């Protein structure tokens, strides 16, 4: 399904917290890219393990919690996709089984089941920290750089995060209750559809001289408080669609107009953070053409 989520349509504003309640049954998403995305995760875990998976030893039990939650949730919500057989979870469209008690750590096993990236946030005496993660599909950030960092350090490059927004986010984390997950979205623009976009892939940002390559990347993010450990599981599900496909989408004109409006409303710092400082005007013209059927 293309353009499954469109937070740039005017319903939300970029660089805001914009959290909303999420029904527990809607925690995880599955779509027609499941087989492709899981295969890419397997490739990255096999070839770049040190770049996409980090876990502090004390987080193993929290990983067990996450895996148990997914093992229960997935067959119930998606019986046509997942089936537990003994100590393995069958991913039916992929024709494979993932051992639930194999040699992998529980968090990595959990990440091998779903399209989402999984990040564990843990509270210490000072702040919430990134204590463990399987991050196969980053958008311009490095797990090696952020592992162990607190909310302030993780979001230091984000314009406007320090200060009030940082304090609000910390309170939201502190007050999040088990069984009451939260949802938010953000968007960015890249020059291709690759999901794995660490900082050294910056060259793939949308290029001013090639607007036909522009792709809009939307992250569907959820926050779930784990009932036993008290840690917070932060999931990131990434959707990527070519901007040019808006021209043939039933709502494409309106979506193009919304994305253009948000793009032009960004401050210079926000535009630079999204990697669009040199490309914004050309991209805005491309979106204007789509919005007006040209």
BALOBA-1460 file (C-alpha; in Angstrom, 3 decimals):
// residues 294
<rec num="1" residu="x" x="0.000" y="0.000" z="0.000"/>
<rec num="2" residu="x" x="1.568" y="3.289" z="-1.071"/>
<rec num="3" residu="x" x="1.347" y="6.406" z="1.085"/>
<rec num="4" residu="x" x="-0.004" y="4.431" z="4.042"/>
<rec num="5" residu="x" x="0.690" y="7.354" z="6.379"/>
<rec num="6" residu="x" x="0.800" y="11.014" z="5.369"/>
<rec num="7" residu="x" x="1.646" y="13.195" z="8.388"/>
<rec num="8" residu="x" x="2.570" y="16.013" z="5.978"/>
<rec num="9" residu="x" x="-1.039" y="16.408" z="4.801"/>
<rec num="10" residu="x" x="-1.700" y="19.198" z="7.302"/>
<rec num="11" residu="x" x="-3.043" y="16.987" z="10.098"/>
<rec num="12" residu="x" x="0.263" y="17.238" z="12.008"/>
<rec num="13" residu="x" x="3.132" y="19.672" z="12.187"/>
<rec num="14" residu="x" x="6.810" y="18.742" z="11.914"/>
<rec num="15" residu="x" x="9.175" y="19.216" z="14.859"/>
<rec num="16" residu="x" x="6.400" y="18.789" z="17.400"/>
<rec num="17" residu="x" x="5.827" y="15.918" z="19.828"/>
<rec num="18" residu="x" x="2.358" y="15.143" z="18.408"/>
<rec num="19" residu="x" x="1.830" y="11.931" z="20.366"/>
<rec num="20" residu="x" x="-1.592" y="10.283" z="20.308"/>
<rec num="21" residu="x" x="-3.103" y="7.213" z="21.971"/>
<rec num="22" residu="x" x="-2.685" y="3.915" z="20.139"/>
<rec num="23" residu="x" x="-4.910" y="0.881" z="20.556"/>
<rec num="24" residu="x" x="-2.824" y="-2.080" z="21.712"/>
<rec num="25" residu="x" x="-4.196" y="-4.171" z="18.854"/>
<rec num="26" residu="x" x="-2.686" y="-1.696" z="16.343"/>
<rec num="27" residu="x" x="0.798" y="-1.830" z="17.886"/>
<rec num="28" residu="x" x="2.549" y="-3.574" z="14.964"/>
<rec num="29" residu="x" x="2.017" y="-3.119" z="11.211"/>
<rec num="30" residu="x" x="2.270" y="-5.763" z="8.497"/>
<rec num="31" residu="x" x="2.032" y="-5.015" z="4.775"/>
<rec num="32" residu="x" x="3.080" y="-6.333" z="1.385"/>
<rec num="33" residu="x" x="6.728" y="-5.385" z="2.002"/>
<rec num="34" residu="x" x="7.083" y="-7.833" z="4.914"/>
<rec num="35" residu="x" x="9.174" y="-10.417" z="3.066"/>
<rec num="36" residu="x" x="11.431" y="-7.773" z="1.526"/>
<rec num="37" residu="x" x="11.967" y="-5.937" z="4.813"/>
<rec num="38" residu="x" x="12.682" y="-9.070" z="6.844"/>
<rec num="39" residu="x" x="15.154" y="-10.257" z="4.211"/>
<rec num="40" residu="x" x="16.963" y="-6.909" z="4.409"/>
<rec num="41" residu="x" x="17.105" y="-7.205" z="8.199"/>
<rec num="42" residu="x" x="18.641" y="-10.673" z="7.899"/>
<rec num="43" residu="x" x="21.251" y="-9.329" z="5.473"/>
<rec num="44" residu="x" x="22.179" y="-6.454" z="7.742"/>
<rec num="45" residu="x" x="22.344" y="-8.623" z="10.847"/>
<rec num="46" residu="x" x="24.629" y="-11.038" z="8.968"/>
<rec num="47" residu="x" x="26.922" y="-8.408" z="7.434"/>
<rec num="48" residu="x" x="26.743" y="-5.333" z="9.698"/>
<rec num="49" residu="x" x="25.802" y="-6.738" z="13.085"/>
<rec num="50" residu="x" x="27.946" y="-4.272" z="15.026"/>
<rec num="51" residu="x" x="26.228" y="-1.353" z="13.299"/>
<rec num="52" residu="x" x="22.598" y="-2.433" z="13.662"/>
<rec num="53" residu="x" x="22.398" y="-4.226" z="17.033"/>
<rec num="54" residu="x" x="23.558" y="-3.063" z="20.471"/>
<rec num="55" residu="x" x="22.426" y="-4.377" z="23.860"/>
<rec num="56" residu="x" x="23.619" y="-3.757" z="27.394"/>
<rec num="57" residu="x" x="23.869" y="-7.103" z="29.256"/>
<rec num="58" residu="x" x="21.324" y="-6.052" z="31.879"/>
<rec num="59" residu="x" x="18.614" y="-5.608" z="29.210"/>
<rec num="60" residu="x" x="18.239" y="-9.305" z="28.386"/>
<rec num="61" residu="x" x="15.167" y="-9.786" z="30.572"/>
<rec num="62" residu="x" x="13.491" y="-6.798" z="28.976"/>
<rec num="63" residu="x" x="14.233" y="-8.398" z="25.608"/>
<rec num="64" residu="x" x="12.499" y="-11.546" z="26.861"/>
<rec num="65" residu="x" x="9.454" y="-9.386" z="27.664"/>
<rec num="66" residu="x" x="9.412" y="-7.884" z="24.182"/>
<rec num="67" residu="x" x="9.725" y="-11.271" z="22.507"/>
<rec num="68" residu="x" x="6.956" y="-12.766" z="24.647"/>
<rec num="69" residu="x" x="4.654" y="-9.845" z="23.828"/>
<rec num="70" residu="x" x="5.267" y="-10.249" z="20.096"/>
<rec num="71" residu="x" x="4.919" y="-14.039" z="20.219"/>
<rec num="72" residu="x" x="1.446" y="-13.560" z="21.691"/>
<rec num="73" residu="x" x="0.393" y="-10.535" z="19.633"/>
<rec num="74" residu="x" x="1.461" y="-11.500" z="16.117"/>
<rec num="75" residu="x" x="-0.501" y="-14.782" z="15.643"/>
<rec num="76" residu="x" x="-3.564" y="-13.219" z="17.270"/>
<rec num="77" residu="x" x="-3.577" y="-10.076" z="15.130"/>
<rec num="78" residu="x" x="-2.163" y="-11.578" z="11.912"/>
<rec num="79" residu="x" x="-3.106" y="-15.305" z="11.813"/>
<rec num="80" residu="x" x="-2.640" y="-15.366" z="8.040"/>
<rec num="81" residu="x" x="0.972" y="-14.209" z="8.477"/>
<rec num="82" residu="x" x="2.271" y="-15.729" z="11.733"/>
<rec num="83" residu="x" x="1.826" y="-19.135" z="13.337"/>
<rec num="84" residu="x" x="3.656" y="-20.423" z="16.394"/>
<rec num="85" residu="x" x="4.774" y="-24.037" z="16.109"/>
<rec num="86" residu="x" x="6.444" y="-25.275" z="19.258"/>
<rec num="87" residu="x" x="9.473" y="-23.104" z="19.992"/>
<rec num="88" residu="x" x="9.431" y="-21.351" z="16.617"/>
<rec num="89" residu="x" x="7.374" y="-18.646" z="14.964"/>
<rec num="90" residu="x" x="6.546" y="-19.291" z="11.335"/>
<rec num="91" residu="x" x="6.453" y="-16.238" z="9.099"/>
<rec num="92" residu="x" x="4.151" y="-17.735" z="6.511"/>
<rec num="93" residu="x" x="4.651" y="-15.366" z="3.529"/>
<rec num="94" residu="x" x="8.425" y="-15.722" z="3.902"/>
<rec num="95" residu="x" x="8.290" y="-19.514" z="4.142"/>
<rec num="96" residu="x" x="10.589" y="-19.609" z="7.141"/>
<rec num="97" residu="x" x="10.538" y="-20.164" z="10.885"/>
<rec num="98" residu="x" x="12.299" y="-18.038" z="13.498"/>
<rec num="99" residu="x" x="13.427" y="-20.014" z="16.576"/>
<rec num="100" residu="x" x="12.159" y="-18.301" z="19.708"/>
<rec num="101" residu="x" x="14.708" y="-19.998" z="21.964"/>
<rec num="102" residu="x" x="17.697" y="-20.076" z="19.651"/>
<rec num="103" residu="x" x="21.187" y="-18.649" z="20.022"/>
<rec num="104" residu="x" x="20.167" y="-15.063" z="19.222"/>
<rec num="105" residu="x" x="19.442" y="-12.600" z="22.014"/>
<rec num="106" residu="x" x="15.696" y="-12.152" z="22.653"/>
<rec num="107" residu="x" x="15.624" y="-8.596" z="21.294"/>
<rec num="108" residu="x" x="17.297" y="-9.607" z="18.039"/>
<rec num="109" residu="x" x="14.915" y="-12.553" z="17.721"/>
<rec num="110" residu="x" x="11.987" y="-10.193" z="18.233"/>
<rec num="111" residu="x" x="13.325" y="-7.812" z="15.578"/>
<rec num="112" residu="x" x="13.632" y="-10.679" z="13.075"/>
<rec num="113" residu="x" x="9.855" y="-11.159" z="13.261"/>
<rec num="114" residu="x" x="8.649" y="-7.666" z="12.394"/>
<rec num="115" residu="x" x="9.302" y="-4.820" z="9.989"/>
<rec num="116" residu="x" x="9.764" y="-2.390" z="12.879"/>
<rec num="117" residu="x" x="13.100" y="-1.443" z="14.403"/>
<rec num="118" residu="x" x="13.100" y="-1.955" z="18.171"/>
<rec num="119" residu="x" x="14.734" y="0.369" z="20.721"/>
<rec num="120" residu="x" x="14.700" y="-0.117" z="24.511"/>
<rec num="121" residu="x" x="14.747" y="3.016" z="26.645"/>
<rec num="122" residu="x" x="15.690" y="2.586" z="30.324"/>
<rec num="123" residu="x" x="15.455" y="5.086" z="33.180"/>
<rec num="124" residu="x" x="18.493" y="5.553" z="35.391"/>
<rec num="125" residu="x" x="18.938" y="8.040" z="38.231"/>
<rec num="126" residu="x" x="19.420" y="10.897" z="35.759"/>
<rec num="127" residu="x" x="17.398" y="10.305" z="32.609"/>
<rec num="128" residu="x" x="15.991" y="7.887" z="30.044"/>
<rec num="129" residu="x" x="18.773" y="6.212" z="28.030"/>
<rec num="130" residu="x" x="18.950" y="4.069" z="24.891"/>
<rec num="131" residu="x" x="19.986" y="0.799" z="26.562"/>
<rec num="132" residu="x" x="19.455" y="-1.616" z="23.665"/>
<rec num="133" residu="x" x="18.314" y="-1.548" z="20.056"/>
<rec num="134" residu="x" x="18.054" y="-3.378" z="16.776"/>
<rec num="135" residu="x" x="18.137" y="-0.510" z="14.304"/>
<rec num="136" residu="x" x="18.369" y="-1.782" z="10.746"/>
<rec num="137" residu="x" x="16.638" y="1.143" z="9.054"/>
<rec num="138" residu="x" x="18.054" y="4.386" z="10.530"/>
<rec num="139" residu="x" x="17.327" y="7.748" z="8.947"/>
<rec num="140" residu="x" x="20.652" y="9.544" z="9.182"/>
<rec num="141" residu="x" x="21.775" y="8.446" z="12.651"/>
<rec num="142" residu="x" x="24.164" y="5.860" z="14.005"/>
<rec num="143" residu="x" x="23.365" y="3.338" z="16.701"/>
<rec num="144" residu="x" x="27.052" y="3.263" z="17.610"/>
<rec num="145" residu="x" x="26.882" y="7.000" z="18.346"/>
<rec num="146" residu="x" x="23.578" y="6.912" z="20.260"/>
<rec num="147" residu="x" x="23.815" y="3.660" z="22.256"/>
<rec num="148" residu="x" x="23.747" y="4.467" z="25.946"/>
<rec num="149" residu="x" x="22.914" y="8.123" z="25.313"/>
<rec num="150" residu="x" x="20.093" y="9.908" z="27.096"/>
<rec num="151" residu="x" x="17.175" y="11.717" z="25.469"/>
<rec num="152" residu="x" x="19.029" y="15.008" z="25.468"/>
<rec num="153" residu="x" x="22.092" y="13.623" z="23.685"/>
<rec num="154" residu="x" x="20.052" y="11.541" z="21.252"/>
<rec num="155" residu="x" x="18.042" y="14.571" z="20.130"/>
<rec num="156" residu="x" x="20.810" y="17.177" z="20.381"/>
<rec num="157" residu="x" x="20.825" y="17.805" z="16.581"/>
<rec num="158" residu="x" x="17.034" y="18.313" z="16.452"/>
<rec num="159" residu="x" x="16.147" y="22.037" z="16.236"/>
<rec num="160" residu="x" x="14.050" y="23.164" z="19.181"/>
<rec num="161" residu="x" x="14.326" y="19.964" z="21.221"/>
<rec num="162" residu="x" x="16.492" y="21.282" z="24.066"/>
<rec num="163" residu="x" x="14.566" y="22.953" z="26.863"/>
<rec num="164" residu="x" x="10.785" y="22.780" z="27.065"/>
<rec num="165" residu="x" x="10.278" y="20.002" z="24.507"/>
<rec num="166" residu="x" x="12.953" y="17.865" z="26.157"/>
<rec num="167" residu="x" x="11.271" y="18.272" z="29.561"/>
<rec num="168" residu="x" x="7.833" y="17.439" z="28.151"/>
<rec num="169" residu="x" x="9.145" y="14.269" z="26.488"/>
<rec num="170" residu="x" x="10.836" y="13.171" z="29.732"/>
<rec num="171" residu="x" x="7.550" y="13.620" z="31.626"/>
<rec num="172" residu="x" x="5.680" y="11.640" z="28.971"/>
<rec num="173" residu="x" x="8.179" y="8.796" z="29.358"/>
<rec num="174" residu="x" x="7.934" y="8.934" z="33.152"/>
<rec num="175" residu="x" x="4.124" y="8.844" z="33.107"/>
<rec num="176" residu="x" x="3.592" y="6.267" z="30.345"/>
<rec num="177" residu="x" x="1.571" y="3.325" z="31.662"/>
<rec num="178" residu="x" x="1.611" y="-0.318" z="30.536"/>
<rec num="179" residu="x" x="-1.302" y="-1.031" z="28.217"/>
<rec num="180" residu="x" x="-1.537" y="2.579" z="27.020"/>
<rec num="181" residu="x" x="0.861" y="2.858" z="24.060"/>
<rec num="182" residu="x" x="1.416" y="6.088" z="22.146"/>
<rec num="183" residu="x" x="1.914" y="6.840" z="18.460"/>
<rec num="184" residu="x" x="3.613" y="9.577" z="16.429"/>
<rec num="185" residu="x" x="4.929" y="10.163" z="12.878"/>
<rec num="186" residu="x" x="7.635" y="12.136" z="11.143"/>
<rec num="187" residu="x" x="8.761" y="12.572" z="7.538"/>
<rec num="188" residu="x" x="11.943" y="13.226" z="5.571"/>
<rec num="189" residu="x" x="13.032" y="13.287" z="1.930"/>
<rec num="190" residu="x" x="15.732" y="11.081" z="0.408"/>
<rec num="191" residu="x" x="17.021" y="10.450" z="-3.083"/>
<rec num="192" residu="x" x="16.097" y="6.760" z="-3.235"/>
<rec num="193" residu="x" x="14.023" y="4.072" z="-1.525"/>
<rec num="194" residu="x" x="16.777" y="2.419" z="0.536"/>
<rec num="195" residu="x" x="15.676" y="1.694" z="4.098"/>
<rec num="196" residu="x" x="19.157" y="1.497" z="5.632"/>
<rec num="197" residu="x" x="20.261" y="5.133" z="5.785"/>
<rec num="198" residu="x" x="23.094" y="5.663" z="8.319"/>
<rec num="199" residu="x" x="24.935" y="9.012" z="8.417"/>
<rec num="200" residu="x" x="27.443" y="7.925" z="5.769"/>
<rec num="201" residu="x" x="24.559" y="7.611" z="3.292"/>
<rec num="202" residu="x" x="24.011" y="11.373" z="3.310"/>
<rec num="203" residu="x" x="24.703" y="11.507" z="-0.416"/>
<rec num="204" residu="x" x="21.329" y="9.858" z="-0.972"/>
<rec num="205" residu="x" x="19.484" y="12.923" z="0.258"/>
<rec num="206" residu="x" x="17.251" y="14.471" z="-2.371"/>
<rec num="207" residu="x" x="19.442" y="16.215" z="-4.960"/>
<rec num="208" residu="x" x="18.469" y="19.529" z="-6.468"/>
<rec num="209" residu="x" x="19.490" y="18.411" z="-9.958"/>
<rec num="210" residu="x" x="17.373" y="15.253" z="-9.941"/>
<rec num="211" residu="x" x="13.879" y="15.831" z="-8.494"/>
<rec num="212" residu="x" x="12.565" y="12.683" z="-10.152"/>
<rec num="213" residu="x" x="14.527" y="10.669" z="-7.572"/>
<rec num="214" residu="x" x="12.844" y="12.243" z="-4.534"/>
<rec num="215" residu="x" x="11.277" y="9.785" z="-2.074"/>
<rec num="216" residu="x" x="9.238" y="10.704" z="0.982"/>
<rec num="217" residu="x" x="10.156" y="8.632" z="4.024"/>
<rec num="218" residu="x" x="7.634" y="8.370" z="6.872"/>
<rec num="219" residu="x" x="8.413" y="6.840" z="10.249"/>
<rec num="220" residu="x" x="5.540" y="5.423" z="12.300"/>
<rec num="221" residu="x" x="6.841" y="5.450" z="15.877"/>
<rec num="222" residu="x" x="5.264" y="3.863" z="18.953"/>
<rec num="223" residu="x" x="6.021" y="3.980" z="22.670"/>
<rec num="224" residu="x" x="5.027" y="1.034" z="24.889"/>
<rec num="225" residu="x" x="5.794" y="0.678" z="28.617"/>
<rec num="226" residu="x" x="6.898" y="-2.862" z="29.460"/>
<rec num="227" residu="x" x="4.946" y="-4.079" z="32.506"/>
<rec num="228" residu="x" x="7.724" y="-6.049" z="34.250"/>
<rec num="229" residu="x" x="10.981" y="-4.206" z="33.612"/>
<rec num="230" residu="x" x="9.380" y="-0.765" z="33.360"/>
<rec num="231" residu="x" x="11.482" y="-0.043" z="30.276"/>
<rec num="232" residu="x" x="9.916" y="1.660" z="27.268"/>
<rec num="233" residu="x" x="9.946" y="-0.021" z="23.883"/>
<rec num="234" residu="x" x="10.251" y="2.493" z="21.064"/>
<rec num="235" residu="x" x="9.374" y="1.023" z="17.662"/>
<rec num="236" residu="x" x="10.100" y="2.605" z="14.290"/>
<rec num="237" residu="x" x="8.292" y="1.388" z="11.175"/>
<rec num="238" residu="x" x="9.618" y="2.972" z="7.984"/>
<rec num="239" residu="x" x="7.579" y="3.598" z="4.827"/>
<rec num="240" residu="x" x="9.178" y="4.983" z="1.650"/>
<rec num="241" residu="x" x="7.286" y="6.181" z="-1.437"/>
<rec num="242" residu="x" x="8.446" y="8.026" z="-4.576"/>
<rec num="243" residu="x" x="7.211" y="11.613" z="-4.650"/>
<rec num="244" residu="x" x="6.444" y="11.179" z="-8.357"/>
<rec num="245" residu="x" x="3.823" y="8.536" z="-7.455"/>
<rec num="246" residu="x" x="1.685" y="11.287" z="-5.936"/>
<rec num="247" residu="x" x="0.752" y="12.272" z="-9.507"/>
<rec num="248" residu="x" x="-1.297" y="9.073" z="-9.908"/>
<rec num="249" residu="x" x="-2.560" y="8.726" z="-6.336"/>
<rec num="250" residu="x" x="-6.282" y="9.443" z="-5.722"/>
<rec num="251" residu="x" x="-5.358" y="12.012" z="-3.067"/>
<rec num="252" residu="x" x="-2.050" y="12.906" z="-4.650"/>
<rec num="253" residu="x" x="-2.754" y="16.541" z="-5.463"/>
<rec num="254" residu="x" x="-3.802" y="17.349" z="-1.933"/>
<rec num="255" residu="x" x="-0.909" y="15.396" z="-0.443"/>
<rec num="256" residu="x" x="1.570" y="17.178" z="-2.727"/>
<rec num="257" residu="x" x="0.125" y="20.536" z="-1.684"/>
<rec num="258" residu="x" x="0.371" y="19.577" z="1.986"/>
<rec num="259" residu="x" x="3.965" y="18.396" z="1.714"/>
<rec num="260" residu="x" x="4.913" y="21.552" z="-0.184"/>
<rec num="261" residu="x" x="3.297" y="23.755" z="2.464"/>
<rec num="262" residu="x" x="5.154" y="21.983" z="5.274"/>
<rec num="263" residu="x" x="8.407" y="22.110" z="3.346"/>
<rec num="264" residu="x" x="8.155" y="25.859" z="2.779"/>
<rec num="265" residu="x" x="7.155" y="26.480" z="6.417"/>
<rec num="266" residu="x" x="10.361" y="24.939" z="7.792"/>
<rec num="267" residu="x" x="12.803" y="27.310" z="9.456"/>
<rec num="268" residu="x" x="16.359" y="27.457" z="8.065"/>
<rec num="269" residu="x" x="17.592" y="25.235" z="10.916"/>
<rec num="270" residu="x" x="14.825" y="22.708" z="10.309"/>
<rec num="271" residu="x" x="15.461" y="22.700" z="6.559"/>
<rec num="272" residu="x" x="19.169" y="22.110" z="7.131"/>
<rec num="273" residu="x" x="18.435" y="19.307" z="9.628"/>
<rec num="274" residu="x" x="16.317" y="17.540" z="7.011"/>
<rec num="275" residu="x" x="19.129" y="17.893" z="4.470"/>
<rec num="276" residu="x" x="17.042" y="20.048" z="2.141"/>
<rec num="277" residu="x" x="18.758" y="23.423" z="2.293"/>
<rec num="278" residu="x" x="19.940" y="23.336" z="-1.316"/>
<rec num="279" residu="x" x="17.017" y="21.373" z="-2.703"/>
<rec num="280" residu="x" x="13.927" y="22.890" z="-1.098"/>
<rec num="281" residu="x" x="12.989" y="25.298" z="-3.867"/>
<rec num="282" residu="x" x="13.297" y="22.712" z="-6.639"/>
<rec num="283" residu="x" x="11.362" y="20.146" z="-4.619"/>
<rec num="284" residu="x" x="8.671" y="22.742" z="-3.880"/>
<rec num="285" residu="x" x="8.317" y="23.398" z="-7.626"/>
<rec num="286" residu="x" x="8.001" y="19.657" z="-8.302"/>
<rec num="287" residu="x" x="5.279" y="19.356" z="-5.643"/>
<rec num="288" residu="x" x="3.498" y="22.435" z="-6.999"/>
<rec num="289" residu="x" x="3.398" y="20.852" z="-10.457"/>
<rec num="290" residu="x" x="1.855" y="17.674" z="-9.009"/>
<rec num="291" residu="x" x="-0.610" y="19.626" z="-6.860"/>
<rec num="292" residu="x" x="-1.810" y="21.526" z="-9.945"/>
<rec num="293" residu="x" x="-1.858" y="18.571" z="-12.324"/>
<rec num="294" residu="x" x="0.987" y="19.834" z="-14.512"/>
